[in-house]
Amino acid sequence: MTAQQINYSNFFETTLDGNVGASDTNITLSAAPTSNGTSAIAAPFYLVINPDSATREVILVTASSGVTMSTVTRDVEGRHTPDIGHTDGDTVRMAVVGEMFEDLHDQLSSGTITFTNKTFDAEGTGNALSNVDVANLKSGVLDTDISSVAGTDTTIPSAKAAKTYIDTKLSLAGGTMTGAINAGDQILSAAVLKDYSETDVAVTSSSGVVAINLANGNTGSITLTENITDIDFTNVPANGVSTFTLQITQHASSAKTVAINAVTVNGGGNVTAKTAGGAGYTVSSGANAIDLVTFLFLDAGTPLLNSLQAFS
């Protein structure tokens, strides 16, 4: 909600009759402040000189007689250091302290008061509104679906709308997710996994190079169309263990090769993937043969390679 200020004022406007110095405590006006055009209004009241300019000065008048303001307190807002002067003919606006509140009291006592703005600003803490027409206030409260409300919307949601929205979210006590969740690489502990799957990413080769981005997923598949001479991994976690499982399908008619001696990790230099007993890896050569190869990384180091071969 954007706070709005309610302006309720009662003022008289005139001009200075002569110059006002920075230290003057007597001020003469061109016409005396009057009530209903008949009699001078008794102090106290405020004078605002040049109210619509940067030289505005608010002055409290505690004693006056006709057009002469004889006891004044200069610059009650503390806007000017030192005090400033004003010239003959400058605009002077007067606000009557007592009468303004008396008029407001009369309005409230009559049972009806009209606010120009539709919002109310109760400054400070602990302020509250009571005995309010809830039906009218409710017109400014959102009581429908808030899931698609713009982030800049300042409408107040009702308790019903808020509860309906919150109930669709995953609670600490459990629930059903309805969309993707990014855990931001945070630790998940004491978890029991059930009915899960890993994201399968498309893997291709270009000029003998296979590029695999672990940020996209941890499994993938490729059907050989050329000899593979280089395998480049990116976004391998620098801490802990991570894996990538690659299903390799041999060409249908012309056997291709897969080299594991030019593997790079996160932009590092070429390394040879480590295999059990240093036996190396030779891709199955049978037409359409399938190998299942797993690369295991510890702290983004040289991968350990394990393979299951010649599925058909």
BALOBA-1460 file (C-alpha; in Angstrom, 3 decimals):
// residues 312
<rec num="1" residu="m" x="0.000" y="0.000" z="0.000"/>
<rec num="2" residu="t" x="1.293" y="3.457" z="-0.880"/>
<rec num="3" residu="a" x="0.837" y="5.873" z="2.006"/>
<rec num="4" residu="q" x="-1.261" y="8.916" z="1.207"/>
<rec num="5" residu="q" x="-1.515" y="12.138" z="3.222"/>
<rec num="6" residu="i" x="-4.948" y="13.526" z="4.093"/>
<rec num="7" residu="n" x="-4.922" y="17.314" z="3.768"/>
<rec num="8" residu="y" x="-7.456" y="19.189" z="5.893"/>
<rec num="9" residu="s" x="-6.698" y="22.892" z="6.252"/>
<rec num="10" residu="n" x="-8.262" y="26.273" z="6.969"/>
<rec num="11" residu="f" x="-6.151" y="29.254" z="5.903"/>
<rec num="12" residu="f" x="-6.137" y="32.943" z="4.935"/>
<rec num="13" residu="e" x="-3.766" y="34.453" z="2.363"/>
<rec num="14" residu="t" x="-2.339" y="37.972" z="2.223"/>
<rec num="15" residu="t" x="1.014" y="39.703" z="1.529"/>
<rec num="16" residu="l" x="3.768" y="41.422" z="3.469"/>
<rec num="17" residu="d" x="3.478" y="45.175" z="3.965"/>
<rec num="18" residu="g" x="7.176" y="45.992" z="3.990"/>
<rec num="19" residu="n" x="10.417" y="44.062" z="4.218"/>
<rec num="20" residu="v" x="11.155" y="41.456" z="6.911"/>
<rec num="21" residu="g" x="14.761" y="41.199" z="8.078"/>
<rec num="22" residu="a" x="16.441" y="37.981" z="9.141"/>
<rec num="23" residu="s" x="16.196" y="38.904" z="12.853"/>
<rec num="24" residu="d" x="12.855" y="40.748" z="12.861"/>
<rec num="25" residu="t" x="10.289" y="39.617" z="15.437"/>
<rec num="26" residu="n" x="7.542" y="42.057" z="14.330"/>
<rec num="27" residu="i" x="5.770" y="41.453" z="11.028"/>
<rec num="28" residu="t" x="3.221" y="43.685" z="9.302"/>
<rec num="29" residu="l" x="0.719" y="42.282" z="6.803"/>
<rec num="30" residu="s" x="-1.238" y="44.010" z="4.052"/>
<rec num="31" residu="a" x="-4.478" y="42.706" z="5.584"/>
<rec num="32" residu="a" x="-5.195" y="41.181" z="8.966"/>
<rec num="33" residu="p" x="-6.171" y="37.492" z="9.212"/>
<rec num="34" residu="t" x="-9.961" y="37.430" z="9.644"/>
<rec num="35" residu="s" x="-12.655" y="34.904" z="10.322"/>
<rec num="36" residu="n" x="-15.758" y="35.143" z="8.126"/>
<rec num="37" residu="g" x="-14.438" y="38.526" z="6.946"/>
<rec num="38" residu="t" x="-15.459" y="40.379" z="10.114"/>
<rec num="39" residu="s" x="-13.067" y="40.126" z="13.024"/>
<rec num="40" residu="a" x="-9.375" y="39.442" z="13.535"/>
<rec num="41" residu="i" x="-8.510" y="35.862" z="14.476"/>
<rec num="42" residu="a" x="-6.777" y="35.556" z="17.824"/>
<rec num="43" residu="a" x="-3.328" y="34.057" z="18.128"/>
<rec num="44" residu="p" x="-1.875" y="31.510" z="18.102"/>
<rec num="45" residu="f" x="-1.634" y="30.798" z="14.384"/>
<rec num="46" residu="y" x="1.033" y="30.076" z="11.811"/>
<rec num="47" residu="l" x="2.227" y="32.288" z="8.967"/>
<rec num="48" residu="v" x="3.925" y="30.728" z="5.972"/>
<rec num="49" residu="i" x="5.905" y="33.231" z="3.911"/>
<rec num="50" residu="n" x="6.517" y="32.309" z="0.281"/>
<rec num="51" residu="p" x="4.771" y="28.954" z="0.818"/>
<rec num="52" residu="d" x="5.418" y="27.613" z="-2.681"/>
<rec num="53" residu="s" x="9.134" y="28.385" z="-3.042"/>
<rec num="54" residu="a" x="12.510" y="27.345" z="-1.686"/>
<rec num="55" residu="t" x="12.496" y="30.420" z="0.578"/>
<rec num="56" residu="r" x="9.437" y="29.155" z="2.463"/>
<rec num="57" residu="e" x="9.492" y="30.051" z="6.144"/>
<rec num="58" residu="v" x="6.975" y="28.922" z="8.760"/>
<rec num="59" residu="i" x="6.469" y="31.427" z="11.594"/>
<rec num="60" residu="l" x="4.454" y="30.906" z="14.789"/>
<rec num="61" residu="v" x="2.523" y="34.000" z="15.896"/>
<rec num="62" residu="t" x="1.627" y="34.019" z="19.590"/>
<rec num="63" residu="a" x="0.546" y="37.687" z="19.887"/>
<rec num="64" residu="s" x="-0.999" y="40.001" z="17.281"/>
<rec num="65" residu="s" x="-3.090" y="43.121" z="16.848"/>
<rec num="66" residu="g" x="-4.745" y="43.807" z="13.519"/>
<rec num="67" residu="v" x="-2.143" y="43.698" z="10.770"/>
<rec num="68" residu="t" x="0.777" y="43.677" z="13.220"/>
<rec num="69" residu="m" x="2.199" y="40.372" z="14.397"/>
<rec num="70" residu="s" x="4.128" y="41.443" z="17.493"/>
<rec num="71" residu="t" x="5.394" y="38.184" z="19.003"/>
<rec num="72" residu="v" x="6.694" y="35.605" z="16.568"/>
<rec num="73" residu="t" x="8.943" y="32.552" z="16.507"/>
<rec num="74" residu="r" x="10.927" y="32.464" z="13.283"/>
<rec num="75" residu="d" x="11.578" y="29.395" z="11.093"/>
<rec num="76" residu="v" x="9.840" y="26.798" z="13.283"/>
<rec num="77" residu="e" x="10.705" y="24.116" z="10.695"/>
<rec num="78" residu="g" x="14.431" y="24.834" z="11.000"/>
<rec num="79" residu="r" x="14.786" y="25.066" z="7.219"/>
<rec num="80" residu="h" x="17.174" y="28.046" z="7.113"/>
<rec num="81" residu="t" x="20.526" y="28.600" z="8.805"/>
<rec num="82" residu="p" x="20.874" y="31.485" z="9.292"/>
<rec num="83" residu="d" x="17.340" y="32.930" z="9.097"/>
<rec num="84" residu="i" x="16.469" y="34.653" z="5.847"/>
<rec num="85" residu="g" x="14.766" y="37.914" z="4.952"/>
<rec num="86" residu="h" x="11.664" y="38.598" z="2.850"/>
<rec num="87" residu="t" x="10.560" y="41.560" z="0.747"/>
<rec num="88" residu="d" x="7.481" y="43.744" z="0.533"/>
<rec num="89" residu="g" x="4.629" y="41.992" z="-1.291"/>
<rec num="90" residu="d" x="5.772" y="38.424" z="-0.652"/>
<rec num="91" residu="t" x="2.892" y="35.969" z="-0.286"/>
<rec num="92" residu="v" x="1.856" y="35.119" z="3.290"/>
<rec num="93" residu="r" x="-0.439" y="32.200" z="4.062"/>
<rec num="94" residu="m" x="-1.977" y="31.814" z="7.522"/>
<rec num="95" residu="a" x="-3.214" y="28.602" z="9.181"/>
<rec num="96" residu="v" x="-5.412" y="28.985" z="12.273"/>
<rec num="97" residu="v" x="-4.394" y="26.364" z="14.813"/>
<rec num="98" residu="g" x="-7.467" y="26.390" z="17.039"/>
<rec num="99" residu="e" x="-10.111" y="26.892" z="14.369"/>
<rec num="100" residu="m" x="-8.727" y="24.157" z="12.134"/>
<rec num="101" residu="f" x="-9.198" y="21.530" z="14.828"/>
<rec num="102" residu="e" x="-12.567" y="22.924" z="15.860"/>
<rec num="103" residu="d" x="-13.804" y="22.581" z="12.286"/>
<rec num="104" residu="l" x="-12.465" y="19.036" z="12.096"/>
<rec num="105" residu="h" x="-14.201" y="18.217" z="15.390"/>
<rec num="106" residu="d" x="-17.486" y="19.574" z="14.007"/>
<rec num="107" residu="q" x="-17.147" y="17.371" z="10.942"/>
<rec num="108" residu="l" x="-16.482" y="14.263" z="13.010"/>
<rec num="109" residu="s" x="-19.340" y="15.055" z="15.395"/>
<rec num="110" residu="s" x="-21.781" y="15.255" z="12.492"/>
<rec num="111" residu="g" x="-21.048" y="11.595" z="11.690"/>
<rec num="112" residu="t" x="-19.708" y="12.236" z="8.176"/>
<rec num="113" residu="i" x="-16.238" y="13.116" z="6.968"/>
<rec num="114" residu="t" x="-14.990" y="12.781" z="3.395"/>
<rec num="115" residu="f" x="-11.406" y="11.870" z="2.564"/>
<rec num="116" residu="t" x="-10.199" y="12.810" z="-0.891"/>
<rec num="117" residu="n" x="-7.731" y="9.911" z="-1.051"/>
<rec num="118" residu="k" x="-8.733" y="6.288" z="-0.808"/>
<rec num="119" residu="t" x="-5.860" y="5.257" z="1.479"/>
<rec num="120" residu="f" x="-5.064" y="6.273" z="5.039"/>
<rec num="121" residu="d" x="-1.641" y="6.761" z="6.581"/>
<rec num="122" residu="a" x="-1.551" y="6.219" z="10.367"/>
<rec num="123" residu="e" x="2.057" y="7.133" z="11.119"/>
<rec num="124" residu="g" x="3.990" y="5.485" z="13.919"/>
<rec num="125" residu="t" x="3.714" y="2.064" z="15.501"/>
<rec num="126" residu="g" x="0.763" y="0.573" z="17.318"/>
<rec num="127" residu="n" x="-1.817" y="2.698" z="15.449"/>
<rec num="128" residu="a" x="-5.047" y="0.976" z="14.465"/>
<rec num="129" residu="l" x="-8.434" y="1.732" z="12.945"/>
<rec num="130" residu="s" x="-11.565" y="0.603" z="14.780"/>
<rec num="131" residu="n" x="-15.297" y="0.706" z="14.060"/>
<rec num="132" residu="v" x="-14.526" y="0.826" z="10.335"/>
<rec num="133" residu="d" x="-16.969" y="-0.022" z="7.534"/>
<rec num="134" residu="v" x="-15.329" y="-3.300" z="6.494"/>
<rec num="135" residu="a" x="-17.424" y="-3.592" z="3.334"/>
<rec num="136" residu="n" x="-15.946" y="-0.378" z="1.980"/>
<rec num="137" residu="l" x="-12.410" y="-1.245" z="3.006"/>
<rec num="138" residu="k" x="-12.715" y="-4.650" z="1.379"/>
<rec num="139" residu="s" x="-13.069" y="-3.036" z="-2.041"/>
<rec num="140" residu="g" x="-9.339" y="-2.319" z="-1.881"/>
<rec num="141" residu="v" x="-8.365" y="-5.857" z="-0.789"/>
<rec num="142" residu="l" x="-7.473" y="-8.634" z="-3.218"/>
<rec num="143" residu="d" x="-9.673" y="-11.657" z="-2.461"/>
<rec num="144" residu="t" x="-8.886" y="-13.738" z="-5.530"/>
<rec num="145" residu="d" x="-5.957" y="-15.741" z="-6.879"/>
<rec num="146" residu="i" x="-2.665" y="-13.961" z="-6.115"/>
<rec num="147" residu="s" x="-0.319" y="-16.431" z="-7.832"/>
<rec num="148" residu="s" x="-0.093" y="-14.256" z="-10.954"/>
<rec num="149" residu="v" x="-0.049" y="-10.827" z="-9.282"/>
<rec num="150" residu="a" x="2.761" y="-8.582" z="-10.516"/>
<rec num="151" residu="g" x="5.671" y="-7.990" z="-8.154"/>
<rec num="152" residu="t" x="4.950" y="-4.252" z="-8.188"/>
<rec num="153" residu="d" x="1.298" y="-4.635" z="-7.116"/>
<rec num="154" residu="t" x="0.744" y="-3.043" z="-3.687"/>
<rec num="155" residu="t" x="-2.800" y="-4.381" z="-3.168"/>
<rec num="156" residu="i" x="-3.363" y="-6.030" z="0.223"/>
<rec num="157" residu="p" x="-4.343" y="-9.730" z="-0.085"/>
<rec num="158" residu="s" x="-7.106" y="-11.049" z="2.140"/>
<rec num="159" residu="a" x="-6.393" y="-13.841" z="4.598"/>
<rec num="160" residu="k" x="-8.378" y="-16.184" z="2.339"/>
<rec num="161" residu="a" x="-6.334" y="-15.308" z="-0.753"/>
<rec num="162" residu="a" x="-3.044" y="-15.593" z="1.137"/>
<rec num="163" residu="k" x="-3.971" y="-18.996" z="2.612"/>
<rec num="164" residu="t" x="-5.092" y="-20.328" z="-0.757"/>
<rec num="165" residu="y" x="-1.744" y="-19.304" z="-2.267"/>
<rec num="166" residu="i" x="0.361" y="-20.663" z="0.602"/>
<rec num="167" residu="d" x="-1.507" y="-23.980" z="0.588"/>
<rec num="168" residu="t" x="-0.292" y="-24.575" z="-2.971"/>
<rec num="169" residu="k" x="3.340" y="-24.327" z="-1.854"/>
<rec num="170" residu="l" x="5.487" y="-27.054" z="-0.349"/>
<rec num="171" residu="s" x="5.350" y="-26.857" z="3.444"/>
<rec num="172" residu="l" x="7.911" y="-28.168" z="5.932"/>
<rec num="173" residu="a" x="5.382" y="-30.807" z="6.968"/>
<rec num="174" residu="g" x="5.172" y="-32.170" z="3.416"/>
<rec num="175" residu="g" x="3.226" y="-31.588" z="0.244"/>
<rec num="176" residu="t" x="3.342" y="-31.901" z="-3.522"/>
<rec num="177" residu="m" x="5.604" y="-29.797" z="-5.693"/>
<rec num="178" residu="t" x="4.058" y="-28.290" z="-8.804"/>
<rec num="179" residu="g" x="7.154" y="-26.804" z="-10.445"/>
<rec num="180" residu="a" x="10.931" y="-26.933" z="-10.692"/>
<rec num="181" residu="i" x="12.942" y="-26.023" z="-7.589"/>
<rec num="182" residu="n" x="16.516" y="-24.732" z="-7.699"/>
<rec num="183" residu="a" x="18.307" y="-25.740" z="-4.488"/>
<rec num="184" residu="g" x="21.184" y="-23.359" z="-5.216"/>
<rec num="185" residu="d" x="23.885" y="-25.994" z="-4.585"/>
<rec num="186" residu="q" x="22.816" y="-26.261" z="-0.947"/>
<rec num="187" residu="i" x="23.322" y="-29.425" z="1.123"/>
<rec num="188" residu="l" x="20.397" y="-31.850" z="1.426"/>
<rec num="189" residu="s" x="20.879" y="-34.187" z="4.368"/>
<rec num="190" residu="a" x="18.980" y="-37.066" z="5.991"/>
<rec num="191" residu="a" x="17.007" y="-37.580" z="2.781"/>
<rec num="192" residu="v" x="15.334" y="-40.765" z="1.560"/>
<rec num="193" residu="l" x="14.986" y="-40.867" z="-2.235"/>
<rec num="194" residu="k" x="12.088" y="-42.673" z="-3.871"/>
<rec num="195" residu="d" x="10.733" y="-42.771" z="-7.408"/>
<rec num="196" residu="y" x="13.403" y="-40.460" z="-8.822"/>
<rec num="197" residu="s" x="15.106" y="-40.084" z="-12.196"/>
<rec num="198" residu="e" x="18.116" y="-38.235" z="-13.571"/>
<rec num="199" residu="t" x="17.869" y="-35.676" z="-16.353"/>
<rec num="200" residu="d" x="18.837" y="-37.106" z="-19.741"/>
<rec num="201" residu="v" x="20.640" y="-34.567" z="-21.934"/>
<rec num="202" residu="a" x="21.280" y="-34.720" z="-25.657"/>
<rec num="203" residu="v" x="24.951" y="-35.332" z="-26.453"/>
<rec num="204" residu="t" x="26.444" y="-34.765" z="-29.892"/>
<rec num="205" residu="s" x="29.895" y="-34.508" z="-31.406"/>
<rec num="206" residu="s" x="31.478" y="-31.930" z="-33.684"/>
<rec num="207" residu="s" x="34.824" y="-32.441" z="-35.413"/>
<rec num="208" residu="g" x="35.466" y="-35.362" z="-33.097"/>
<rec num="209" residu="v" x="34.793" y="-33.362" z="-29.899"/>
<rec num="210" residu="v" x="32.036" y="-34.202" z="-27.406"/>
<rec num="211" residu="a" x="31.103" y="-31.368" z="-25.005"/>
<rec num="212" residu="i" x="29.228" y="-32.379" z="-21.827"/>
<rec num="213" residu="n" x="27.867" y="-29.759" z="-19.393"/>
<rec num="214" residu="l" x="26.996" y="-31.285" z="-16.018"/>
<rec num="215" residu="a" x="24.820" y="-28.263" z="-15.227"/>
<rec num="216" residu="n" x="22.309" y="-29.666" z="-17.728"/>
<rec num="217" residu="g" x="22.129" y="-33.163" z="-16.269"/>
<rec num="218" residu="n" x="24.081" y="-36.239" z="-15.252"/>
<rec num="219" residu="t" x="23.051" y="-38.730" z="-17.936"/>
<rec num="220" residu="g" x="23.091" y="-38.600" z="-21.720"/>
<rec num="221" residu="s" x="23.312" y="-40.638" z="-24.870"/>
<rec num="222" residu="i" x="25.068" y="-40.413" z="-28.214"/>
<rec num="223" residu="t" x="24.941" y="-42.413" z="-31.434"/>
<rec num="224" residu="l" x="28.366" y="-42.354" z="-33.087"/>
<rec num="225" residu="t" x="28.594" y="-40.624" z="-36.445"/>
<rec num="226" residu="e" x="32.378" y="-40.006" z="-36.372"/>
<rec num="227" residu="n" x="35.464" y="-40.979" z="-34.404"/>
<rec num="228" residu="i" x="35.555" y="-39.304" z="-30.969"/>
<rec num="229" residu="t" x="38.967" y="-37.822" z="-30.188"/>
<rec num="230" residu="d" x="38.163" y="-35.402" z="-27.343"/>
<rec num="231" residu="i" x="35.660" y="-35.362" z="-24.457"/>
<rec num="232" residu="d" x="35.289" y="-32.039" z="-22.610"/>
<rec num="233" residu="f" x="33.394" y="-31.785" z="-19.295"/>
<rec num="234" residu="t" x="32.282" y="-28.469" z="-17.810"/>
<rec num="235" residu="n" x="30.536" y="-27.448" z="-14.571"/>
<rec num="236" residu="v" x="31.901" y="-30.434" z="-12.702"/>
<rec num="237" residu="p" x="31.499" y="-29.680" z="-8.941"/>
<rec num="238" residu="a" x="34.829" y="-28.709" z="-7.407"/>
<rec num="239" residu="n" x="33.991" y="-30.488" z="-4.140"/>
<rec num="240" residu="g" x="32.596" y="-33.956" z="-3.575"/>
<rec num="241" residu="v" x="31.737" y="-36.798" z="-5.935"/>
<rec num="242" residu="s" x="29.787" y="-36.372" z="-9.166"/>
<rec num="243" residu="t" x="29.113" y="-38.685" z="-12.080"/>
<rec num="244" residu="f" x="28.051" y="-38.633" z="-15.688"/>
<rec num="245" residu="t" x="26.664" y="-41.771" z="-17.318"/>
<rec num="246" residu="l" x="26.908" y="-41.877" z="-21.117"/>
<rec num="247" residu="q" x="25.134" y="-44.388" z="-23.338"/>
<rec num="248" residu="i" x="27.174" y="-44.872" z="-26.516"/>
<rec num="249" residu="t" x="25.515" y="-46.517" z="-29.508"/>
<rec num="250" residu="q" x="27.834" y="-47.705" z="-32.276"/>
<rec num="251" residu="h" x="27.273" y="-46.654" z="-35.882"/>
<rec num="252" residu="a" x="24.900" y="-48.958" z="-37.781"/>
<rec num="253" residu="s" x="27.313" y="-49.861" z="-40.588"/>
<rec num="254" residu="s" x="30.767" y="-48.294" z="-40.095"/>
<rec num="255" residu="a" x="32.383" y="-48.765" z="-36.675"/>
<rec num="256" residu="k" x="33.728" y="-45.597" z="-35.031"/>
<rec num="257" residu="t" x="36.268" y="-45.191" z="-32.207"/>
<rec num="258" residu="v" x="36.169" y="-43.356" z="-28.873"/>
<rec num="259" residu="a" x="39.421" y="-42.056" z="-27.333"/>
<rec num="260" residu="i" x="39.685" y="-41.399" z="-23.587"/>
<rec num="261" residu="n" x="43.194" y="-39.904" z="-23.547"/>
<rec num="262" residu="a" x="42.049" y="-36.330" z="-24.266"/>
<rec num="263" residu="v" x="39.527" y="-35.683" z="-21.506"/>
<rec num="264" residu="t" x="39.324" y="-32.165" z="-20.053"/>
<rec num="265" residu="v" x="37.584" y="-31.123" z="-16.811"/>
<rec num="266" residu="n" x="36.364" y="-27.540" z="-16.339"/>
<rec num="267" residu="g" x="38.718" y="-26.192" z="-18.977"/>
<rec num="268" residu="g" x="41.835" y="-27.947" z="-17.691"/>
<rec num="269" residu="g" x="44.445" y="-29.755" z="-19.742"/>
<rec num="270" residu="n" x="44.012" y="-33.114" z="-21.450"/>
<rec num="271" residu="v" x="44.079" y="-36.178" z="-19.151"/>
<rec num="272" residu="t" x="43.477" y="-39.882" z="-19.697"/>
<rec num="273" residu="a" x="40.447" y="-41.275" z="-17.903"/>
<rec num="274" residu="k" x="41.494" y="-43.874" z="-15.351"/>
<rec num="275" residu="t" x="40.257" y="-47.459" z="-15.794"/>
<rec num="276" residu="a" x="40.422" y="-50.594" z="-13.644"/>
<rec num="277" residu="g" x="43.906" y="-52.056" z="-13.835"/>
<rec num="278" residu="g" x="44.836" y="-49.372" z="-16.386"/>
<rec num="279" residu="a" x="43.237" y="-51.537" z="-19.051"/>
<rec num="280" residu="g" x="41.824" y="-48.588" z="-20.974"/>
<rec num="281" residu="y" x="38.559" y="-48.537" z="-22.868"/>
<rec num="282" residu="t" x="37.723" y="-49.657" z="-26.401"/>
<rec num="283" residu="v" x="34.195" y="-48.973" z="-27.600"/>
<rec num="284" residu="s" x="32.240" y="-52.024" z="-28.817"/>
<rec num="285" residu="s" x="32.534" y="-52.303" z="-32.608"/>
<rec num="286" residu="g" x="29.430" y="-54.311" z="-33.444"/>
<rec num="287" residu="a" x="26.761" y="-52.540" z="-35.505"/>
<rec num="288" residu="n" x="24.379" y="-50.662" z="-33.166"/>
<rec num="289" residu="a" x="26.160" y="-52.129" z="-30.114"/>
<rec num="290" residu="i" x="25.477" y="-50.221" z="-26.897"/>
<rec num="291" residu="d" x="28.055" y="-49.395" z="-24.202"/>
<rec num="292" residu="l" x="27.161" y="-47.817" z="-20.891"/>
<rec num="293" residu="v" x="30.088" y="-45.681" z="-19.687"/>
<rec num="294" residu="t" x="30.196" y="-43.894" z="-16.319"/>
<rec num="295" residu="f" x="32.670" y="-41.102" z="-15.552"/>
<rec num="296" residu="l" x="33.175" y="-40.518" z="-11.811"/>
<rec num="297" residu="f" x="34.811" y="-37.289" z="-10.601"/>
<rec num="298" residu="l" x="36.247" y="-36.650" z="-7.121"/>
<rec num="299" residu="d" x="36.714" y="-32.917" z="-6.477"/>
<rec num="300" residu="a" x="36.702" y="-32.334" z="-10.263"/>
<rec num="301" residu="g" x="39.809" y="-34.439" z="-10.694"/>
<rec num="302" residu="t" x="40.736" y="-36.913" z="-13.430"/>
<rec num="303" residu="p" x="37.641" y="-39.093" z="-13.992"/>
<rec num="304" residu="l" x="37.460" y="-42.755" z="-13.146"/>
<rec num="305" residu="l" x="35.837" y="-44.665" z="-15.992"/>
<rec num="306" residu="n" x="33.708" y="-47.788" z="-15.638"/>
<rec num="307" residu="s" x="31.976" y="-49.447" z="-18.572"/>
<rec num="308" residu="l" x="29.411" y="-52.116" z="-19.314"/>
<rec num="309" residu="q" x="29.701" y="-53.157" z="-22.952"/>
<rec num="310" residu="a" x="28.120" y="-54.706" z="-25.998"/>
<rec num="311" residu="f" x="24.453" y="-54.495" z="-25.064"/>
<rec num="312" residu="s" x="22.425" y="-55.723" z="-28.008"/>
